[in-house]
Amino acid sequence: MPIYSPHSLSVATSTWIAGVSNTSAATTWTQADQNIGTAAADRVIVIGTHNDGYPTGTDITGVTIGGSAMTQLAELNIVEGRMEMWALAYPSGTTATFVTTYASSTNPRAMHIFSLNGTGGATGVSAIATHAGPNAGGSNQITSVNLDVPKNGTVIAVSYNQAYSSDGAWTGVDLDNRVNATGNQFFEGASKDYASASAGQLIKRDWTTGQRVGLIAATWG
């Protein structure tokens, strides 16, 4: 009788680590000795970041962790703002220095840091999407995307609201943390692990009131 070895399915998980901000106008932002969570052979560090500025925010020309360059996954221009997502396989250490370089001086800036495990150290996404909401302020400012989430996959998302309110709710992911850099600019990080596959999963941030909202969401698995 043949002997069969059990097949081990990889399980992707994401963990929110920190939300940080900086209000100094400059072309670089150094976040020194930042907590990056537990070291692991397959760990990937994912960041979602935002910067303010008229008319579309400022392009990020590079991000490094401990001197190693991250890879850009997505970018989104919104009126008076810009959002981006970056990733890097980074197995060692529990703290590291992040250096973000911008095409021109900008402020304020904010960043959510996540630890991704279970992809074998691969940074490539299963799916990723962005959505910019309306410029004009008002109620029920919704920004949403639909993504295919693999079985044993995970979702990481960030959303920005320039003003008014932090009320409202997420759909498809759970709020991890909110950064409020200047009193009326809200930048949130959210995530969720999925045991079962979910085709066309709605990922949505419904801000009760706001303006110039934006969303980046990605899946791995």
N, C-alpha and C positions, 0 to 999 in steps of 0.2 A: 504494500500500500504506500503510495507516495506521501511524503511529508510536506505540508504546506507551511510556509512562513507567514505570519500575520503581516498584513500590509499597513504601514503606519501613515495615516494621512496628516499632512501638515496643517496646523491651526494657526492662523494669523491673529494676533492680538495687538491692540494699541492701548497705550497708557499715557494720559496727559501728565506732564511733568511740571511745567511752570508757565506762568504768564508774566511777561515783563514789559516795561515801557521806558521811553526816554524822551525828554522834551527839549534837549539842546539842539539848536540848528547846526548841522555839520554835514559833511559829505561822507563821514564814516560813523558807525556806531559800534563801540566795543563793549560787549557784555562779558565781563571777566569772571572767571571762577564760578560759572553758572552750573547749578545742579542739572545733571542729565540722566539721573536714574541709575538703575542697576546694570552693571556691565554684563554682556552676554555675547557669545560668539556670533549670533545671528542678528544682533541689534542693529536697527536702522534708526537714525534720528531724523524726524520730520518736523519742519517748522512751517507755520503759517504766519505771515507778517504783513503789516500795513504801514503806510506812511501817508501823511496829509500833504496837500499842496494843490494850488490852482494851476492849470485847469484839470489835470488828470493825475496828480501825484508824480512821484519821481521814480524813474527806472532804477532797479537794483542791478548793478553790474557784477556783483559777486558776493557770496557768503562763504565764510570758512569756519570750521570747527577745529580748534587746536592747530590751525595752519593748513588743514586739508579742505579742499574745495568741495562745496555741496553742488548738487545738480538741480537746476530749476525744473519743476514739474508743471507749473501753471502760473499765469499772470492775468490780472484783470484790472482794467482802467475804469474808475468811476469818477464822476465829477468831484474835483477836489480830493482825490484819493487814489491809491493804488494798492492792490493786494497781490501777494505772490505766495507760492508754496515751493519749498526746497527740501531735498533729502540727501542723506549720506549714510553709507554703512560705517558704523563707528562702534566697534565691539568693546573697546577698552575704556576704563575710567568711569568715575562717578561725577566728575566736574570737568568743565572745559570752557574755553574762551571763544565766544562767537564774535566775528568781525563782519559787519555788513557794510558794503561800499555802494554809494549812490552816485548817479550821474551828475547830480548837483545837490547843494545843501537843502536839507529838508527837516521838518519837524512838525508835530510829534511823530514818534515811531512806536510800534508795539509788536510783540512777538509771542506766539504760543508754541511751546516745545512739547513734542510727543516722542515716546519711545515705541518703536514698531518691532515686533518679534514674530517669528514663524514663517518668514519669507526666505530663509536661508541667506539673509544678508542682501537680497535683491531689493533695489529701490524702485524698480519699474512698477507702475500701477496696473491694476486690472481695468480700471475705468476712472476717468476724471472729468469734471465739468465745472464751468463757472457761470455766474449769472449776475448782472448788474441791474439793480432796481431803478425806479424813476428818480429824476433830479429833484422835482418839486416835492416839498414836504407834505405830510398828511397822515391819515390814519391807515392802519393795516398795510404797512409797507412790507410786501412779501417778496422774498427772494428764494428761488427753489430750483432744483435740478432733479433729474431722474437718472439713477445709476444701477447697473447690474452688480449685485453683491454676490460673490462666489460663496459656495458652501464653506464653512469654517473661515469666512473672510471677516474683514474689519473695515470700518469707515472712519475717516478723519475729516473734519470740516471746520472752517472758520467763517465768520460772518461779521460785517462791519455796519454800523449805523452812525452817521455823522452827528446826529443831534436828537434832542427831545426826550427819549425814553428808552429804558432797558426792559420794559414790559413785553409781554408776548411769550411765545413758546417755540421750541424746536420740534420737528417731526422727523423720525427716522434715525436720529442720534440723540444722545443725552448731553446736556450742557455740562462741561467740565469747569469752565472758569470764564470770568469776564474781566477785561482790562479796561479801565477808564483813565485814559492818559491825561485829559485836559478838562474834565468836568462835564463834557457833553459829547464825547466821542467814545462809543462803545465798541470794543473788539472782543468777540467771543470765540472760544475754542470748544469743540464738541466731538464726541466719538462714540462708537458702539461696535461690539463684536457680534457677529451673526453665526449661529450654529448651522442654520439652513440657508440655502441659496434664496435670493430674493431678486427676481428680474424686474427691472424698471422701478426699483425702490425710490420712493419720494424722500428727498432730503430737503427740508424746508426750514427757514427761519422767518416766522411771522412776527415782525415788530409791531407793537400796538400803534405807535406813532414814530415817525422818523423821516429821514431823507437821505438820498445818495447811498442806499444800502447795497451791499455786495456779498457774494457767497462763492467760496471754492470748496469743493468736496471731492474726495478720492477714495477708491476702494483698493484693497490688496487681498490676496488669497490664492 
